[in-house]
Amino acid sequence: MFLTALRDLDSFDSALRAGGDDFLTKPFRPTELLLRVQAALRLRRANASNREYVELVRRQRDDLMRLQLQKERLMGFVVHDLKNPVSNIDLQAQLLLRDRDSAAAQAIGGSIRDEVRSLLRLLLNLLDISKSEEGKLVPVPASVDLPQLVRDACDALEVRARAKNIALNSSIDVSTLNVDADLFRRIIENLLENALRHAPGDTAVHVSASGDARETELRVSDSGLGVPRELREAIFERFVQVDTQDRGVTRSGRGLGLAFCRLAVEAHGGRIWVEDAEPGAVFCLRLPNAG
């Protein structure tokens, strides 16, 4: 075993260098020399392994940075390059709505605007989810008229609600709220869109808000089939959808609206969850009041 170790001259030279000047200056026994050589060989192998590991980590880091850059470029294309044609479609829809003499033009224009707004919400949801991943989703709070904000959100979904003969009702007991107006309006719009997607026809979707000195709670309820208890956390993850085909309903959607809602609510320092409405579901969010 001793002779085998000495045959590897390169390894032995490395062992000598690793041992320093006093490696062979003191009296030694053959077994001690063998142990020192073996230790030096193990150290060299460990150093080589460490270098390989560091290089592997460096390559993985570079790959992740390239993927992140590609994702940002794709997001820039999806959001910024598509917003212009979507805005042009919306403008054409507004022109149709100005034709007061044609009921068909009015109906078509309203339907186009409804779909355009839905597409814009999707694009903005994608952008804000991406910002949140990078820590850049930062609300700019200001005092807003909450009843008016809710009315604006309901107006944006009025065509969709009317198509299913669903009433949009609200009871807002909070006059003002310190939030980012754009983000919070889109939170409400996404919750309303989700409720309208799952509520049966000839029912109502209700928005309510109440609060005290410490916090404000907003609730959006529908009369659909509700959300299974085991999925009430998962539905706030991106690209997660609830399959209710076994209960006679197919839930459509892209699994981004509720994910955006949670990220935006949490960016405001609040939380969001879902409860039973018996029947249906009620989505609740609670925000701390300023000060």
MARZA-815790 format. One line per field, with one value per residue (C-alpha): residue number from 1; residue in one letter; x, y, z. Coordinates in steps of 0.1 Angstrom, whole numbers. Layout:
num <- NUM | ... .
residuo <- A | ... .
east <- X | ... .
north <- Y | ... .
up <- Z | ... .
***
This chain:
num <- 1 | 2 | 3 | 4 | 5 | 6 | 7 | 8 | 9 | 10 | 11 | 12 | 13 | 14 | 15 | 16 | 17 | 18 | 19 | 20 | 21 | 22 | 23 | 24 | 25 | 26 | 27 | 28 | 29 | 30 | 31 | 32 | 33 | 34 | 35 | 36 | 37 | 38 | 39 | 40 | 41 | 42 | 43 | 44 | 45 | 46 | 47 | 48 | 49 | 50 | 51 | 52 | 53 | 54 | 55 | 56 | 57 | 58 | 59 | 60 | 61 | 62 | 63 | 64 | 65 | 66 | 67 | 68 | 69 | 70 | 71 | 72 | 73 | 74 | 75 | 76 | 77 | 78 | 79 | 80 | 81 | 82 | 83 | 84 | 85 | 86 | 87 | 88 | 89 | 90 | 91 | 92 | 93 | 94 | 95 | 96 | 97 | 98 | 99 | 100 | 101 | 102 | 103 | 104 | 105 | 106 | 107 | 108 | 109 | 110 | 111 | 112 | 113 | 114 | 115 | 116 | 117 | 118 | 119 | 120 | 121 | 122 | 123 | 124 | 125 | 126 | 127 | 128 | 129 | 130 | 131 | 132 | 133 | 134 | 135 | 136 | 137 | 138 | 139 | 140 | 141 | 142 | 143 | 144 | 145 | 146 | 147 | 148 | 149 | 150 | 151 | 152 | 153 | 154 | 155 | 156 | 157 | 158 | 159 | 160 | 161 | 162 | 163 | 164 | 165 | 166 | 167 | 168 | 169 | 170 | 171 | 172 | 173 | 174 | 175 | 176 | 177 | 178 | 179 | 180 | 181 | 182 | 183 | 184 | 185 | 186 | 187 | 188 | 189 | 190 | 191 | 192 | 193 | 194 | 195 | 196 | 197 | 198 | 199 | 200 | 201 | 202 | 203 | 204 | 205 | 206 | 207 | 208 | 209 | 210 | 211 | 212 | 213 | 214 | 215 | 216 | 217 | 218 | 219 | 220 | 221 | 222 | 223 | 224 | 225 | 226 | 227 | 228 | 229 | 230 | 231 | 232 | 233 | 234 | 235 | 236 | 237 | 238 | 239 | 240 | 241 | 242 | 243 | 244 | 245 | 246 | 247 | 248 | 249 | 250 | 251 | 252 | 253 | 254 | 255 | 256 | 257 | 258 | 259 | 260 | 261 | 262 | 263 | 264 | 265 | 266 | 267 | 268 | 269 | 270 | 271 | 272 | 273 | 274 | 275 | 276 | 277 | 278 | 279 | 280 | 281 | 282 | 283 | 284 | 285 | 286 | 287 | 288 | 289 | 290 | 291 .
residuo <- M | F | L | T | A | L | R | D | L | D | S | F | D | S | A | L | R | A | G | G | D | D | F | L | T | K | P | F | R | P | T | E | L | L | L | R | V | Q | A | A | L | R | L | R | R | A | N | A | S | N | R | E | Y | V | E | L | V | R | R | Q | R | D | D | L | M | R | L | Q | L | Q | K | E | R | L | M | G | F | V | V | H | D | L | K | N | P | V | S | N | I | D | L | Q | A | Q | L | L | L | R | D | R | D | S | A | A | A | Q | A | I | G | G | S | I | R | D | E | V | R | S | L | L | R | L | L | L | N | L | L | D | I | S | K | S | E | E | G | K | L | V | P | V | P | A | S | V | D | L | P | Q | L | V | R | D | A | C | D | A | L | E | V | R | A | R | A | K | N | I | A | L | N | S | S | I | D | V | S | T | L | N | V | D | A | D | L | F | R | R | I | I | E | N | L | L | E | N | A | L | R | H | A | P | G | D | T | A | V | H | V | S | A | S | G | D | A | R | E | T | E | L | R | V | S | D | S | G | L | G | V | P | R | E | L | R | E | A | I | F | E | R | F | V | Q | V | D | T | Q | D | R | G | V | T | R | S | G | R | G | L | G | L | A | F | C | R | L | A | V | E | A | H | G | G | R | I | W | V | E | D | A | E | P | G | A | V | F | C | L | R | L | P | N | A | G .
east <- 0 | 29 | 47 | 14 | 11 | 47 | 44 | 21 | 50 | 28 | 5 | 36 | 50 | 16 | 16 | 51 | 40 | 9 | 28 | 52 | 89 | 88 | 71 | 102 | 125 | 115 | 120 | 91 | 78 | 67 | 31 | 32 | 45 | 17 | -10 | 4 | 6 | -30 | -42 | -25 | -41 | -75 | -70 | -60 | -91 | -113 | -98 | -104 | -140 | -146 | -133 | -157 | -186 | -179 | -177 | -210 | -227 | -213 | -227 | -261 | -260 | -253 | -280 | -305 | -295 | -300 | -334 | -344 | -334 | -353 | -384 | -382 | -379 | -409 | -429 | -420 | -432 | -465 | -474 | -460 | -462 | -497 | -511 | -511 | -532 | -555 | -560 | -568 | -594 | -610 | -610 | -629 | -654 | -660 | -667 | -693 | -709 | -714 | -737 | -769 | -791 | -779 | -787 | -765 | -736 | -742 | -742 | -712 | -692 | -701 | -691 | -658 | -650 | -657 | -633 | -607 | -608 | -605 | -575 | -559 | -565 | -547 | -517 | -515 | -518 | -489 | -468 | -476 | -469 | -435 | -429 | -437 | -412 | -385 | -397 | -408 | -446 | -447 | -481 | -483 | -511 | -534 | -568 | -594 | -632 | -640 | -677 | -668 | -639 | -664 | -689 | -661 | -652 | -688 | -693 | -663 | -680 | -715 | -717 | -705 | -729 | -758 | -750 | -756 | -784 | -764 | -770 | -740 | -749 | -728 | -731 | -700 | -699 | -663 | -660 | -623 | -594 | -557 | -546 | -530 | -561 | -551 | -540 | -570 | -595 | -580 | -582 | -619 | -623 | -605 | -626 | -658 | -647 | -640 | -674 | -692 | -674 | -687 | -721 | -752 | -775 | -803 | -784 | -764 | -728 | -725 | -696 | -695 | -671 | -669 | -642 | -631 | -603 | -577 | -587 | -611 | -626 | -640 | -661 | -672 | -698 | -715 | -740 | -720 | -708 | -681 | -645 | -637 | -620 | -589 | -583 | -588 | -551 | -541 | -565 | -544 | -514 | -506 | -520 | -541 | -577 | -605 | -619 | -656 | -666 | -675 | -701 | -716 | -697 | -666 | -646 | -627 | -600 | -562 | -554 | -538 | -565 | -566 | -528 | -525 | -551 | -531 | -498 | -514 | -533 | -501 | -482 | -506 | -499 | -532 | -544 | -570 | -589 | -621 | -651 | -684 | -713 | -739 | -744 | -714 | -681 | -672 | -637 | -626 | -597 | -586 | -563 | -548 | -558 | -532 | -518 .
north <- 0 | 24 | 16 | 21 | 57 | 65 | 53 | 84 | 109 | 138 | 131 | 128 | 161 | 177 | 162 | 176 | 211 | 209 | 198 | 228 | 230 | 208 | 179 | 156 | 176 | 158 | 121 | 101 | 65 | 50 | 48 | 85 | 93 | 72 | 90 | 124 | 115 | 101 | 133 | 155 | 135 | 138 | 176 | 179 | 160 | 181 | 213 | 200 | 191 | 225 | 242 | 221 | 230 | 267 | 266 | 247 | 273 | 301 | 285 | 280 | 317 | 328 | 306 | 321 | 356 | 349 | 334 | 364 | 387 | 367 | 368 | 405 | 410 | 388 | 406 | 439 | 426 | 412 | 442 | 472 | 461 | 447 | 476 | 499 | 476 | 468 | 505 | 510 | 483 | 501 | 533 | 517 | 502 | 537 | 549 | 522 | 532 | 567 | 554 | 561 | 551 | 515 | 492 | 465 | 489 | 497 | 461 | 452 | 482 | 474 | 438 | 448 | 472 | 446 | 421 | 448 | 457 | 421 | 417 | 449 | 435 | 403 | 423 | 445 | 414 | 398 | 430 | 434 | 397 | 401 | 433 | 415 | 387 | 413 | 432 | 462 | 461 | 491 | 508 | 546 | 551 | 582 | 589 | 576 | 578 | 541 | 542 | 559 | 534 | 505 | 521 | 526 | 489 | 478 | 500 | 484 | 450 | 461 | 447 | 413 | 413 | 423 | 395 | 369 | 389 | 393 | 423 | 441 | 455 | 473 | 485 | 505 | 518 | 533 | 567 | 569 | 545 | 551 | 528 | 529 | 538 | 520 | 488 | 487 | 494 | 465 | 443 | 449 | 444 | 411 | 399 | 410 | 393 | 361 | 363 | 369 | 340 | 316 | 330 | 315 | 337 | 356 | 361 | 389 | 397 | 419 | 441 | 454 | 472 | 480 | 490 | 505 | 527 | 499 | 482 | 480 | 448 | 445 | 414 | 402 | 374 | 354 | 326 | 300 | 266 | 280 | 269 | 235 | 239 | 221 | 245 | 278 | 285 | 271 | 294 | 324 | 308 | 318 | 296 | 276 | 270 | 251 | 222 | 218 | 197 | 169 | 192 | 202 | 235 | 243 | 271 | 291 | 316 | 320 | 317 | 352 | 375 | 360 | 357 | 394 | 402 | 385 | 401 | 435 | 431 | 419 | 448 | 471 | 452 | 433 | 397 | 380 | 348 | 330 | 318 | 301 | 323 | 294 | 292 | 305 | 320 | 353 | 367 | 388 | 412 | 432 | 462 | 482 | 518 | 544 | 556 .
up <- 0 | 8 | -25 | -44 | -30 | -39 | -75 | -83 | -85 | -95 | -65 | -42 | -55 | -47 | -13 | -6 | -17 | 4 | 34 | 34 | 40 | 71 | 53 | 54 | 77 | 108 | 116 | 104 | 102 | 69 | 81 | 90 | 55 | 40 | 60 | 50 | 13 | 14 | 32 | 6 | -22 | -7 | -3 | -39 | -50 | -28 | -42 | -78 | -68 | -53 | -84 | -105 | -82 | -83 | -121 | -122 | -99 | -121 | -153 | -136 | -125 | -160 | -174 | -149 | -158 | -195 | -188 | -167 | -195 | -221 | -198 | -193 | -231 | -237 | -211 | -227 | -260 | -246 | -226 | -244 | -280 | -276 | -257 | -288 | -311 | -282 | -276 | -313 | -312 | -282 | -301 | -330 | -306 | -292 | -327 | -331 | -298 | -311 | -338 | -318 | -348 | -349 | -321 | -337 | -338 | -301 | -291 | -312 | -299 | -263 | -267 | -283 | -255 | -229 | -245 | -250 | -213 | -203 | -226 | -211 | -176 | -186 | -200 | -169 | -147 | -165 | -161 | -124 | -116 | -133 | -113 | -81 | -89 | -92 | -61 | -82 | -75 | -52 | -46 | -46 | -20 | -20 | -5 | -30 | -31 | -25 | -35 | -68 | -74 | -69 | -93 | -119 | -116 | -119 | -150 | -166 | -163 | -170 | -206 | -194 | -165 | -188 | -213 | -185 | -169 | -137 | -115 | -100 | -66 | -40 | -5 | 5 | 41 | 37 | 22 | 16 | 15 | 13 | -16 | -51 | -71 | -103 | -86 | -63 | -91 | -110 | -79 | -78 | -115 | -114 | -85 | -104 | -136 | -117 | -100 | -133 | -149 | -124 | -114 | -130 | -150 | -134 | -102 | -86 | -78 | -47 | -36 | 0 | 22 | 59 | 83 | 116 | 127 | 121 | 89 | 60 | 45 | 10 | -1 | -35 | -35 | -62 | -62 | -82 | -70 | -48 | -43 | -28 | 6 | -4 | -33 | -15 | -12 | -46 | -66 | -57 | -75 | -110 | -138 | -114 | -123 | -106 | -126 | -117 | -146 | -123 | -108 | -141 | -146 | -167 | -152 | -179 | -173 | -174 | -137 | -135 | -121 | -86 | -86 | -94 | -67 | -40 | -50 | -52 | -18 | -1 | -16 | 3 | 35 | 34 | 29 | 7 | 11 | 0 | 20 | 14 | 4 | 7 | -22 | -41 | -30 | -13 | -19 | 10 | 13 | 44 | 43 | 72 | 74 | 71 | 104 .
***
